[in-house]
Amino acid sequence: MKYLSHHRLAAAALSGALVFAAVPASAQDGNVEKRVSKLEKEMSAVQRKVFARPDGTYFEPELSPQQGSIGAPPSSAPLTDVIARLDALESQLASVTGQVEGLTNRQRVMADEFAAYKAATDQRIAALAPPVAAATPTPASSSPSATTNKADVDPDRVALVRAIEVPDSGDKGEDAYLYGYRLWDAKLYPEAQIQLKKAVATYPKHRRVSYAQNLLGRAYLDHGENGLAAKAFMANYQERPDSARAPDSLMYLGIALSRLKQKDGACRAFKELEDVYGTTISPSLKAEATRAKADAGCK
């Protein structure tokens, strides 16, 4: 719309110049000079509007040598000079119009290029996702230690879960993640998975959600459920690419894919980690990723 307004402004000034040029010579009296001067001021306004800089000044449009500055009319031939000045105004307006159209076209090209880049990036991210078989649904439970068959309850395991202190800091999102972390740290992986999924679903906007989703992937990975781990890591990277644990999830995605014997996907994940987060990841994560990349046989 901005460029269209400039185009209309230029067109209006040009129309005024053409109408004036069509007036008979007998009508071009003492007001001619004032009317031409007005057109020149309108031309300057077009230039300031179309070629404005952020500081309020404006840069000169790209005009040919014949379209340079217009001097005062010599007294010996006022009508001839007025016509010449009108011709110059027409040429300058045509040049401005052409440049506005060129700017509009460049803007459209840039928008098309960005759309193509975004589509390619989305395809590259999608290519990292492994084809994982659907997991067997697990019935909902009210606590990490619950099971569907009371005969299968291991009293020793129940005792281990009950021994984990449930945090109560007043921040429910923080407590939900921290309890899942404590279960994972105690190697109670199935219970940790239940708790961490609950934390992600219940507090999706909490600052710890990327931590919880990444740790959910770790709980699957450490329990040997590599397919579910890959899905959890991929979800964290795709849905929260700017989060604190997105680089970790991308690195662990490479590890999970490597364990699934998907070397190409694993190498793409490690390459994505370098391309996207190479200059921002911590030295410890970088060292771990280097080892994992070598273990996967990636160059």
N, C-alpha and C positions, 0 to 999 in steps of 0.2 A: 504494500500500500504506500510505503514511503516513496519508493521509486515512481509509482504511478502518479502520486501527487506532484513530484518534480516534473514528470513528463507533461502533465496537464498544465503546469505553470509555464513551461517552455512553449507549449502549443498555444496558450493564450497570448503570450507576448508575440509569437510569430504571426498569429492571426491579426493582431493589431497592426503590425508592421505592414502586412499585405494589404489591409484595408486602406491604410494611409497611402500606400504607393499607388492605389487605384484612383485617388482623388485627382481631378484635373489640375493642371499647373496654375490656372487662374485662381483656384481656391487656396493655393499654398501661399498665404499672406504672411504678415508679421508673426503669426502664431506658429509657423512651421518650425522655427528653431526650438520653441518651447516643447512642441510635441515630439520632436526627434530626441531632445534631451530627456524627456520623460521615458521614451522607449529605451534609451541607453541606461537609465536608472533601473528600469525593469529588468534589463539584461544583467546588470550587476547583481540585482537581487536573486535572479535565477542562479548565477554562479555561486553566490554565497550560500544559497540553500542546498544546491546539489553537491558542491565541492567543499562543504564545511569541514573544518578540523575540530577535534574535541575542545581546543582552547579558544574557539570562537573565530579564529582566522579562517581563511580558505585558500586552497591551492588553485593555481591557474588551470583551466581546462586545456586539453590538448588541441590547440588551434594551429592552423597552417600559417606560414609567414604572411600570407595575404590577409589573415584575419587578426591582425595585431591591433594595437590601441588606436583609437580614433581621435584625431586632433580637432582643434577648433576650425570652423569653416572659413576659408579665405573670402574676403569681401568682394573679390572680383568675380567670382562665379558661385554664388550661394546655392542656386537651385541644383547645379551639377554636383556640388559637394554633398547636398542633402541626399540626393539619389545614391551617391557612392556610400554614404553612411548607412542608408537603409539596406543596401546590398550587403554591406559588412555585417549588419545586425542579423539579416536573414541567414548568412553563412554561419555566424556564431551560434545562432539558435539551432540550426541544423546539426552542427557539431555537438552541441550539448545534448540534443535529443539522441544522437547516435551513441554518445558515451553513456547516457542513462540506460539505454537499451542493452549496451554491452555489460554494464554492471549487473543489471537484472539477470542477464543470461548466465554470467559467471556465478551469481548466487544460486541459480537453479542447478547448475552443474555441480557446485559444491554440495548441495543438498542431496543430489543423486549419488555422489561418491560416498557421502557419509552413510546413506542407507545401504549401499552395497557393502561397505566395511562392516556395518552392524550385522548384516545378514551372514557375512563370512565368519565373523566372530561367534555368532550363535551356533553356526554349524560346527565350528571347531570345538566349542564347549560340549555340544551334544555328542560329538565323536568320542569324547572321553568316557561316556557312560557305558558300562559293560552290560551285555545281555544277561541279566540275572534271573534265574527261575523264581517264580513267586514263592514266598515263604508260606509255610503252613500256618494258618491263623491261630493265634493264641487267645483263648478266652480271657475276657477282662478279669482282673483281680483287684481287690481292694488294697492289697499291700504287697510289697516285693516278695514276701515269703509265702504267699498263698499259692496253692496248686489246685488243679481241677479234680484230683482224686485224693481224698484224705488218706487212703491206704498207702499212697506213695510219699507221704510227708516224711521227711527225714528229720527227726527231732534234733539231731546234732546240728544240722544246717539251720534249722529254725533258731536254735540257740545262738549260732554265729551271727545271724541277721539281727536278732534282738540285742546282741552285744554292741552293735554299731549305734553310737549316740546320734540321735536325731537333733540337728541344730535348731535353735530357736532364737534368732537374732532380731526378729521383728520384720525382717525383709523376706517375705515368703518366696520370692523368686530366687534370691540368693540361697536360702535354706534348701529349696528343692534341688538346686544344682549341687550344693555342697554335700547333701545326703547321698546323692547319686555318686559323687566323687568318692565318698568314704566307702560305699559298697564296692566300687570298682577297685579302690586301693586295697581292699581286703580280699580281692580276687573272687568276690561273689558276683560274677559277671551276669548271669541271668537276672538276678535281682536288680543289679545296677542298670541293666537295659530297661527294665520296666520303669524304674524311678526316673531315668533320664528322658525317656520318651514322654513321661508325664510332665516333666519340667518344661520341655520344649512346647508341648501342646497347651499347657496352662498359662505359660508366661512367654508368649512369642515375641514380645517387645522389650523384654528385660535385657539388661546389658550382658547378662550371662548366657543368653540363648545360644550364641555361637560356641561358647565353651561346652554347654550341655550337648549340643548336636555333635560336636567333634568327639567328645568323650563317649557318646553313644556309639560312634563308629569304632572307637578304641575298644569298647566293651565287646562288640561283635568280633573284632579282629583278634583280640586276646583269647576269645573263646573258640576260635577256629571257624567262625562263620564269615568267611571272606566276602561272599557275595553281598550279604546284608551290610557288611562293613563298607564295601565300595559304594553302595547306594546311599548310606548315611553320610559318608564323606562328600560324595558328589552333590548331595542336596545342600550341604552347608556351604560349599564353594559357589554353587549356582545362585542360591537364594541370598547369600550374605557375602558377596565378593570383597567388601570393604571391612569386614568384621575382623576382630582380633585373632580368631582361629581359622580364618579362611586359608592362609598359607599352610598351616599345619594339616588341614583336611586335604589339601591338594597333594601334599607330600605323602600322607598316609594312603590316599587313593592310589598313588603309584605303587605302594607296597602291596595293597590289597589286590590290585590287578596283576602284579607280578606273581603273587601266590596262587592266583587263578590261572596261571600260565598264559596270560594275555600280555606278552612282552611289548607288543606295539603300543597298546593302550597305556601300559605303565610308563614307557619312554615318553609318550606324548604328555602324560601328566607331569613328569619331571621337567620336561621342556617348558610346559606351561608355567610351572612354578618359577623357573629362571626368567622367562619372558615378562611375567606379570609382577612378580614380587622380588626379583633378583637383588635389587638395591635396598630393600627395606627389611628383609627377614633377619632374624637374630643370628649371630655366629653359630650358636649351638644347633639351631634348626638347619642352617646351611650345611654344617658338617654332617648332620644326620642324613640330610637329603643326598649328599655326595656319596655316603656309604651305601644308602639304599639304591641309588642309581647304578653304582658299580655292581651291587649284588644282583640287580635285575639284568645286567649285561648290556646296559644302554651306553652309548658312546657320548 
